[in-house]
Amino acid sequence: MLKVVDGERKMGYWIGACLWLLLPMMASCQTVENRDAEASVPPEAFTAENWYQVEKPNPKQIVRIHGRAPETLDIFIMARYVATNAADDRCWRPARHFGSELLWSRRRLPIRRDGDRYEAELIVDKYLPGPCGWRYEASSAGVMRAGHPDDLTRYGGWVIDSSRYDVDDSLPRCKPMRNGPDCSEERLWRSSNHDETPVEVPCHVGEIESEIAYFICQRSYGIYKKRHLLRPDTREIEINFYDLDNDPVTIKEWFEEELE
């Protein structure tokens, strides 16, 4: 009877030793299974014709953008992606005026509208890093008066920013050499943060010259939130657009300084 028990113990030790030896192999298999999709993309998929830019088959961060936008305004949102590998000559191109610049691209987000509400989806990790190290940089919003193609200006301001995507919020943003001694951390946080506070884009006709309007948005600084700071855990951003020439008086009162 004792021999049987000893045999079982020896068998248990033997099995345990085998499993211990197999652990690295099992971990390796698991790593292969969980490896980023880029590992399965052949190198030839990244070509000069597509700016070495290949869409990621299984993006992980998709952000819902939504808010109000009166029907008197036409809106669009553009997402900008940039190459970050400055050491690779393939990731540069001639600049528009002179010199050269790292590759970048913009994509217009499809917008669904329902009355004065809208929504869109931003794919943050839309592209595989590839040889150029593609990443999302920022999004701009464009606003035009519906039915007024002759306006002299059409607003196009940055409303989403990823510059502090992996930065600790406790790090100051005011830099004396760049922002001057009067820079206020509190004001900067109020105008651009990653809180659930919505981004506000108040627009109105600034002046009319020869029957052609100057259409402007977000003229004032630091009074309301102008830009959302994107974070790895961001899944929803509210951006509200206003037409101060046609919106109710109660809304205009929120932006009195914008109209001064």
Secondary structure per residue as TSV (DSSP state, phi and psi in degrees):
chain	resnum	aa	ss	phi	psi
A	1	M	-	360.0	-43.7
A	2	L	H	-63.7	-35.8
A	3	K	H	-63.1	-37.8
A	4	V	H	-63.1	-44.1
A	5	V	H	-62.6	-45.1
A	6	D	H	-60.3	-39.5
A	7	G	H	-62.7	-41.7
A	8	E	H	-64.3	-39.0
A	9	R	H	-64.1	-44.7
A	10	K	H	-60.6	-40.8
A	11	M	H	-63.0	-40.8
A	12	G	H	-63.8	-42.6
A	13	Y	H	-61.9	-41.5
A	14	W	H	-63.8	-45.1
A	15	I	H	-63.1	-43.2
A	16	G	H	-61.0	-41.3
A	17	A	H	-64.0	-40.7
A	18	C	H	-63.7	-43.4
A	19	L	H	-63.4	-38.9
A	20	W	H	-61.7	-40.5
A	21	L	H	-69.2	-30.6
A	22	L	H	-81.3	-16.7
A	23	L	H	-54.9	-47.7
A	24	P	H	-58.6	-38.0
A	25	M	H	-67.6	-40.3
A	26	M	H	-65.8	-41.4
A	27	A	H	-63.4	-39.3
A	28	S	H	-62.1	-42.1
A	29	C	H	-62.8	-42.1
A	30	Q	H	-63.5	-39.4
A	31	T	H	-63.0	-42.0
A	32	V	H	-61.5	-41.5
A	33	E	H	-66.5	-34.9
A	34	N	H	-94.6	1.9
A	35	R	S	-62.3	148.1
A	36	D	-	-56.1	150.5
A	37	A	G	-59.5	-19.6
A	38	E	G	-62.8	-26.7
A	39	A	G	-62.9	-27.5
A	40	S	G	-94.2	0.5
A	41	V	S	-91.6	122.7
A	42	P	-	-65.0	146.1
A	43	P	G	-55.2	-33.6
A	44	E	G	-68.5	-10.4
A	45	A	G	-68.6	-26.2
A	46	F	S	-91.3	102.4
A	47	T	-	-125.3	164.0
A	48	A	G	-62.8	-30.4
A	49	E	G	-64.9	-30.5
A	50	N	G	-108.9	21.4
A	51	W	T	58.1	27.4
A	52	Y	T	56.8	31.0
A	53	Q	-	-113.5	110.8
A	54	V	-	-121.1	129.5
A	55	E	B	-67.0	143.1
A	56	K	-	-78.9	127.4
A	57	P	S	-70.9	-22.6
A	58	N	S	-135.8	68.3
A	59	P	-	-61.1	146.1
A	60	K	S	-101.9	-27.4
A	61	Q	-	-116.2	104.3
A	62	I	E	-116.3	121.4
A	63	V	E	-106.2	129.0
A	64	R	E	-85.3	120.5
A	65	I	E	-104.6	131.5
A	66	H	E	-154.1	168.7
A	67	G	E	160.4	-160.6
A	68	R	E	-106.8	146.3
A	69	A	-	-154.8	105.7
A	70	P	-	-59.1	151.9
A	71	E	T	-67.4	-10.2
A	72	T	T	-79.1	-5.0
A	73	L	E	-118.1	138.5
A	74	D	E	-97.3	129.2
A	75	I	E	-126.3	154.5
A	76	F	E	-150.5	156.8
A	77	I	E	-128.6	129.1
A	78	M	E	-112.1	135.5
A	79	A	E	-104.5	132.8
A	80	R	E	-110.8	129.3
A	81	Y	E	-118.4	142.9
A	82	V	E	-131.8	151.7
A	83	A	-	-85.2	144.3
A	84	T	-	-120.6	-6.7
A	85	N	-	-89.1	90.0
A	86	A	T	-73.8	-13.5
A	87	A	T	-81.1	-13.5
A	88	D	-	-101.2	117.8
A	89	D	G	-61.0	-24.1
A	90	R	G	-68.1	-15.8
A	91	C	G	-97.2	14.8
A	92	W	E	-117.9	157.8
A	93	R	E	-149.0	162.1
A	94	P	E	-61.4	136.5
A	95	A	-	-73.8	164.8
A	96	R	S	-61.9	-41.2
A	97	H	S	-102.5	-51.3
A	98	F	S	-160.2	163.7
A	99	G	S	74.7	-154.2
A	100	S	E	-140.3	164.9
A	101	E	E	-147.5	154.8
A	102	L	E	-65.6	149.7
A	103	L	-	-60.5	146.0
A	104	W	E	-152.2	160.2
A	105	S	E	-148.4	154.8
A	106	R	E	-123.3	141.5
A	107	R	E	-129.0	128.9
A	108	R	E	-82.2	127.2
A	109	L	-	-81.8	132.8
A	110	P	-	-62.6	132.3
A	111	I	E	-115.6	132.4
A	112	R	E	-105.2	127.9
A	113	R	E	-118.5	143.7
A	114	D	E	-142.9	95.0
A	115	G	T	66.9	-125.5
A	116	D	T	-97.2	18.4
A	117	R	E	-114.8	153.0
A	118	Y	E	-147.9	164.3
A	119	E	E	-155.5	155.4
A	120	A	E	-152.1	167.1
A	121	E	E	-122.5	131.5
A	122	L	E	-109.6	122.3
A	123	I	E	-94.8	107.1
A	124	V	T	-68.1	-52.0
A	125	D	T	-95.1	56.2
A	126	K	-	-67.0	-32.4
A	127	Y	B	-118.7	148.4
A	128	L	-	-66.8	144.9
A	129	P	-	-54.8	-45.4
A	130	G	T	59.9	-170.3
A	131	P	T	-65.9	-20.7
A	132	C	T	-97.5	-3.3
A	133	G	T	65.5	50.4
A	134	W	-	-63.9	139.9
A	135	R	E	-151.8	161.0
A	136	Y	E	-75.5	139.8
A	137	E	E	-112.1	-55.0
A	138	A	E	-167.4	171.1
A	139	S	E	-132.5	140.3
A	140	S	E	-114.6	151.6
A	141	A	E	-111.7	136.3
A	142	G	E	-110.6	138.1
A	143	V	E	-133.9	133.3
A	144	M	E	-136.9	150.9
A	145	R	E	-71.9	126.3
A	146	A	T	-59.7	128.9
A	147	G	T	79.4	14.1
A	148	H	-	-127.7	71.9
A	149	P	T	-70.4	-11.7
A	150	D	T	-95.7	5.0
A	151	D	-	-55.3	139.4
A	152	L	S	-71.0	-30.3
A	153	T	B	-129.2	145.2
A	154	R	-	-128.0	124.6
A	155	Y	E	-64.5	137.9
A	156	G	E	-148.8	82.0
A	157	G	E	-111.7	155.1
A	158	W	E	-74.3	126.8
A	159	V	E	-118.4	-15.5
A	160	I	E	-131.9	137.7
A	161	D	E	-138.1	134.5
A	162	S	-	-110.3	14.6
A	163	S	T	-64.3	-22.4
A	164	R	T	-114.9	31.3
A	165	Y	T	-56.5	-42.2
A	166	D	T	-117.3	24.6
A	167	V	S	-102.8	137.6
A	168	D	-	-64.5	131.1
A	169	D	T	-63.0	-20.9
A	170	S	T	-73.7	-14.9
A	171	L	S	-72.3	131.0
A	172	P	-	-67.8	150.7
A	173	R	-	-103.5	-21.0
A	174	C	-	-75.7	122.4
A	175	K	-	-121.4	114.4
A	176	P	H	-50.5	-40.4
A	177	M	H	-67.4	-28.2
A	178	R	H	-105.3	-41.7
A	179	N	H	-98.2	-14.2
A	180	G	-	87.2	164.1
A	181	P	T	-69.3	-18.1
A	182	D	T	-90.4	3.1
A	183	C	-	-62.4	136.2
A	184	S	-	-116.2	122.0
A	185	E	H	-62.3	-38.5
A	186	E	H	-64.2	-41.4
A	187	R	H	-69.1	-40.2
A	188	L	H	-61.3	-42.3
A	189	W	H	-65.9	-38.0
A	190	R	H	-64.5	-36.7
A	191	S	H	-87.0	-20.3
A	192	S	E	-152.9	114.9
A	193	N	E	-151.8	177.5
A	194	H	S	-111.0	20.2
A	195	D	S	-69.1	172.9
A	196	E	S	-75.9	-2.9
A	197	T	-	-56.5	130.8
A	198	P	-	-73.0	152.2
A	199	V	E	-77.6	136.7
A	200	E	E	-114.0	131.1
A	201	V	E	-125.8	82.2
A	202	P	E	-79.8	132.8
A	203	C	E	-128.2	151.7
A	204	H	E	-166.2	167.6
A	205	V	E	-81.0	120.1
A	206	G	E	-76.7	-46.5
A	207	E	E	-161.1	160.0
A	208	I	E	-119.4	126.8
A	209	E	E	-125.4	119.8
A	210	S	T	54.3	42.0
A	211	E	T	65.7	13.5
A	212	I	E	-114.0	128.9
A	213	A	E	-91.9	144.0
A	214	Y	E	-92.2	111.3
A	215	F	E	-102.5	121.4
A	216	I	E	-128.7	153.8
A	217	C	E	-137.3	153.2
A	218	Q	-	47.8	55.5
A	219	R	-	-77.1	-42.5
A	220	S	S	-75.4	161.6
A	221	Y	S	-122.5	132.8
A	222	G	S	78.9	4.8
A	223	I	S	-87.5	-35.3
A	224	Y	S	-139.1	171.5
A	225	K	-	-75.4	125.8
A	226	K	-	-105.8	-21.8
A	227	R	E	-147.8	139.2
A	228	H	E	-98.5	130.2
A	229	L	E	-87.4	114.7
A	230	L	-	-72.2	140.9
A	231	R	-	-129.6	162.1
A	232	P	T	-59.0	-25.0
A	233	D	T	-97.6	6.6
A	234	T	-	-70.6	127.4
A	235	R	-	-126.4	-9.4
A	236	E	E	-154.4	136.4
A	237	I	E	-135.8	130.6
A	238	E	E	-101.4	126.0
A	239	I	E	-129.2	118.1
A	240	N	E	-107.6	133.2
A	241	F	E	-109.4	143.5
A	242	Y	E	-131.5	142.7
A	243	D	E	-111.0	92.5
A	244	L	T	-69.5	-10.6
A	245	D	T	-82.2	-17.9
A	246	N	T	-130.6	-15.4
A	247	D	S	-68.8	160.5
A	248	P	-	-58.8	158.3
A	249	V	H	-58.5	-36.8
A	250	T	H	-60.6	-34.6
A	251	I	H	-74.1	-40.3
A	252	K	H	-60.2	-33.0
A	253	E	H	-65.1	-27.3
A	254	W	H	-66.1	-27.7
A	255	F	T	-122.0	43.0
A	256	E	H	-59.0	-42.2
A	257	E	H	-67.8	-26.1
A	258	E	H	-66.2	-30.8
A	259	L	H	-93.0	-8.6
A	260	E	-	-70.0	360.0
